[in-house]
Structure formats: C-alpha cells, structure tokens
C-alpha cells in the first residue's frame, strides 16, 4: 500500500506543479455515478495521506481513482 500511495502523491503533485488543468477522479458516496471530479484549481495542497481542497475538505488518497486532463483523457489510473 505504501508504494501505491507514494505513486499517487507523485502523480498528483507532478501534474499540479506543471500548471496543467487536470481533474482528479475520486470515489464519492451518495452520488449517482459514485465518483467526483476535482479540478486542479480546487486543490490547496497534497499531503502524504490526503489532498486538501481550498474549502478545507480533506480527500484521503485511497479514494483517488484516476487523473485526467481537461479533455477527459486518462493520464493515470489506479491499477
């Protein structure tokens, strides 16, 4: 699990630092699709165990499913 979490941290940090407009796809209970897309502009910081959004929402890294570019192309997906 540690390796996977490290991979997620690296991928998210790299794409956010690049300035690219990306979406982080997460598991979201209570929605029809079961997922939520978070734009990189909503991310305040990436910590070792979670992503913190600008509105202070905490997203644990185990909920991250994929990273997509602005056109919806998958850049990284949990295997």
N, C-alpha and C positions, 0 to 999 in steps of 0.2 A: 504494500500500500504506500509506503514512503516514496518509492520510485515514481509511482503514478502521480502522487500529489506534487512531487518536485517537477515533474513534466508539465503538469497543468499550470503551476506557478510560472515556470519559464515561458511557456507559450503565451499566456495572457499578458505577462509583463512585456514580452518582446513586441507583441502587436500593439499594445497601448503606447509603448515608448516610441514606436515607429510613426505614430501620428495617424495611422490608417484608421478609417472609420470601420469598426468591426462590431459584431454582435456576439455576445456570449450567450449560448443557449443553456438554460438550466432547467432542472426538474422543478415544477411549481404545482403543488397540490391545489385542488379547488378550481382549476381551470379546465375548460373543455378539452384542450389539447394535451394537458399535463405538462406543458413546457412554457417557458417565458424567455423572451429575447431581451437582453440588456445591452444597450449601446455603450460603446467605449466612453462616450462623453458623460455617462452616468456614474462611472467608476471613480471613486476618490483615491483608493489605494488597494494594493494587493498584498496581503499578509501571508505568512506561511500556512495558515489554516483556513483563511477566508478572504473574500473580496468584500470591501466596504464601499457602499454606494454613497453618493453625495448627500442623500437624505438620511444617512446613518444606518441604513438597512445593512445587515450582515448576511452574506451568502456563503455558507460553508462550501469548500472546494469539492467535496464529494457530490455536490449537486450539479456541477458543471458537466454537460454532455458534449458540447462542441463549441467551436469558434468559427464564425462565418464572416465573409467580407460583406460589404454593403449590398452586393447583388445577390447574396444568398449562397454563394459558393463556399463549400466547407473547406476551411483551412486546416482544421484539426478536429479529430473526433475521438472520443473515448473508445478504446478498443474493447 
